[in-house]
Amino acid sequence: MTNKADQIGTREWLEENNRRVIFQNHMYKCAGRDNPDHPMHGLFTGLWEDFCLNEAGKAQRDGWFERLEFLQKVESGEIEIPKPHYYNSEGEIPRPEEQVADDFNVSNSSDPIDDYLNCSAECDIDDQECEDICLDELKKPVIEEFNDFSVGQANSPHQAAIATND
């Protein structure tokens, strides 16, 4: 709504004011005040309140009950809302990293950093032996994964270095 003094006369203000005039005339006619015999003929006083209480208020109330009835039908199973395409096969919204993995057809294997942090979180602060065991456990699958990997298959210098164990 544009009621600020610095907005009077702007295109937006003129459009909104025109809409008000059109709607006031609509309410005036709906209330029957365009009839010269109407006791409030020629007056716009009270039109908005009458509209809100007798038309808009009732429509909003009726709409609320319609929505309530719809929700009850959904909860009872009478109406079934199909799941959007982004739900997984278990009917759940996937975590963002799972969705990205699915989008790119990438394995959903766990992140080695998360695995290390989860493992090391179980260690005492000064327990270096526990930390070393976590690291050793994390190295095993990585070494096995790259056993058959050659430098020619590398997509980057980093991958080539891993393949040659440098």
C-alpha positions as CSV (number, residue, x, y, z in Angstrom):
1,M,0.0,0.0,0.0
2,T,1.4,3.4,-1.0
3,N,0.3,6.0,1.5
4,K,3.6,7.8,2.1
5,A,3.6,11.5,1.2
6,D,6.6,11.1,-1.0
7,Q,4.8,8.5,-3.1
8,I,1.7,10.6,-3.9
9,G,1.4,11.1,-7.6
10,T,3.8,8.3,-8.6
11,R,2.6,5.7,-11.1
12,E,2.2,3.1,-8.4
13,W,0.2,5.5,-6.2
14,L,-2.1,6.4,-9.1
15,E,-2.6,2.7,-9.9
16,E,-3.4,1.8,-6.3
17,N,-5.7,4.8,-5.9
18,N,-7.6,3.8,-9.0
19,R,-8.0,0.3,-7.7
20,R,-9.5,1.7,-4.5
21,V,-12.0,3.9,-6.4
22,I,-13.1,0.9,-8.5
23,F,-13.5,-1.3,-5.5
24,Q,-15.3,1.4,-3.5
25,N,-17.8,1.8,-6.4
26,H,-18.2,-2.0,-6.5
27,M,-19.0,-2.1,-2.7
28,Y,-21.3,0.9,-3.1
29,K,-23.4,-0.9,-5.8
30,C,-23.3,-4.2,-3.9
31,A,-24.7,-2.5,-0.9
32,G,-27.6,-1.1,-3.0
33,R,-26.6,2.5,-2.3
34,D,-26.8,3.4,-6.0
35,N,-30.6,3.2,-5.5
36,P,-31.9,6.7,-4.7
37,D,-34.4,5.2,-2.2
38,H,-31.5,3.6,-0.1
39,P,-31.2,5.4,3.3
40,M,-27.4,5.9,2.7
41,H,-27.6,6.8,-1.0
42,G,-24.7,9.0,-1.9
43,L,-22.6,8.0,1.1
44,F,-19.6,5.7,1.1
45,T,-19.4,5.7,4.9
46,G,-19.2,2.2,6.5
47,L,-18.8,0.3,3.1
48,W,-15.5,-1.2,4.0
49,E,-16.7,-2.4,7.5
50,D,-19.9,-3.8,5.9
51,F,-17.8,-5.6,3.3
52,C,-15.4,-7.0,5.8
53,L,-18.1,-8.3,8.2
54,N,-20.7,-9.5,5.7
55,E,-18.7,-10.6,2.7
56,A,-14.9,-11.0,3.2
57,G,-15.2,-12.2,6.7
58,K,-17.8,-14.9,5.8
59,A,-15.7,-15.9,2.8
60,Q,-12.6,-16.2,4.9
61,R,-14.5,-18.2,7.6
62,D,-16.0,-20.5,5.0
63,G,-12.6,-20.9,3.3
64,W,-11.0,-21.8,6.7
65,F,-13.6,-24.6,7.2
66,E,-13.0,-25.9,3.7
67,R,-9.2,-26.1,4.4
68,L,-9.9,-27.8,7.7
69,E,-12.1,-30.4,6.0
70,F,-9.5,-30.9,3.3
71,L,-6.8,-31.5,6.0
72,Q,-9.1,-34.0,7.8
73,K,-9.6,-35.9,4.5
74,V,-5.9,-36.0,3.9
75,E,-5.2,-37.2,7.4
76,S,-7.8,-39.9,7.1
77,G,-6.5,-41.1,3.8
78,E,-9.7,-40.2,1.9
79,I,-7.5,-37.8,-0.2
80,E,-4.0,-38.8,-1.1
81,I,-1.5,-36.2,-2.1
82,P,1.3,-37.6,-4.4
83,K,4.8,-37.2,-3.2
84,P,6.9,-34.7,-5.2
85,H,9.6,-36.2,-7.5
86,Y,12.4,-35.3,-5.0
87,Y,11.3,-37.8,-2.4
88,N,13.5,-40.9,-2.2
89,S,12.2,-44.5,-2.4
90,E,11.5,-44.5,1.4
91,G,9.2,-41.5,1.0
92,E,11.6,-39.1,2.7
93,I,13.2,-36.0,1.5
94,P,16.9,-36.9,1.0
95,R,19.7,-34.9,2.7
96,P,21.3,-32.4,0.3
97,E,24.5,-34.4,-0.1
98,E,22.5,-37.5,-1.0
99,Q,20.5,-35.6,-3.6
100,V,23.7,-34.3,-5.2
101,A,25.1,-37.8,-5.3
102,D,21.9,-39.1,-6.9
103,D,21.9,-36.2,-9.4
104,F,25.4,-37.0,-10.5
105,N,25.1,-40.8,-10.1
106,V,27.9,-40.7,-7.5
107,S,28.4,-43.3,-4.9
108,N,26.8,-42.5,-1.5
109,S,29.8,-43.9,0.3
110,S,30.7,-42.1,3.5
111,D,33.1,-39.2,3.6
112,P,36.5,-40.2,5.0
113,I,36.8,-36.9,6.9
114,D,33.5,-37.6,8.6
115,D,34.6,-41.2,9.3
116,Y,37.8,-40.0,10.9
117,L,36.0,-37.3,13.0
118,N,33.4,-39.8,14.1
119,C,36.1,-42.3,15.1
120,S,38.4,-39.8,16.8
121,A,35.5,-38.4,18.7
122,E,35.4,-41.6,20.6
123,C,39.1,-41.2,21.6
124,D,40.2,-39.4,24.7
125,I,41.9,-36.0,24.0
126,D,45.4,-37.3,24.8
127,D,45.0,-40.8,23.4
128,Q,47.4,-40.8,20.4
129,E,47.1,-44.6,20.0
130,C,43.4,-44.4,19.5
131,E,43.8,-41.6,16.9
132,D,46.4,-43.7,15.1
133,I,44.0,-46.6,15.0
134,C,41.4,-44.4,13.4
135,L,43.8,-43.2,10.8
136,D,44.9,-46.8,10.0
137,E,41.3,-47.9,9.6
138,L,40.6,-45.1,7.2
139,K,43.7,-45.8,5.1
140,K,42.7,-49.4,4.4
141,P,39.8,-48.8,2.0
142,V,41.7,-46.0,0.3
143,I,44.7,-48.2,-0.5
144,E,42.5,-51.1,-1.7
145,E,40.5,-48.7,-3.8
146,F,43.5,-47.5,-5.7
147,N,45.3,-50.9,-6.1
148,D,44.2,-51.3,-9.7
149,F,44.4,-47.6,-10.5
150,S,47.1,-46.5,-12.9
151,V,48.7,-43.1,-13.7
152,G,47.1,-43.2,-17.1
153,Q,43.7,-43.3,-15.6
154,A,44.4,-40.2,-13.5
155,N,42.3,-37.1,-14.2
156,S,44.6,-34.8,-12.3
157,P,48.2,-34.6,-11.0
158,H,46.8,-35.2,-7.5
159,Q,45.2,-38.5,-8.6
160,A,48.4,-39.5,-10.4
161,A,50.4,-38.9,-7.2
162,I,48.0,-41.2,-5.3
163,A,48.3,-43.9,-8.0
164,T,52.1,-43.9,-7.7
165,N,51.9,-43.7,-3.9
166,D,54.1,-40.5,-4.0
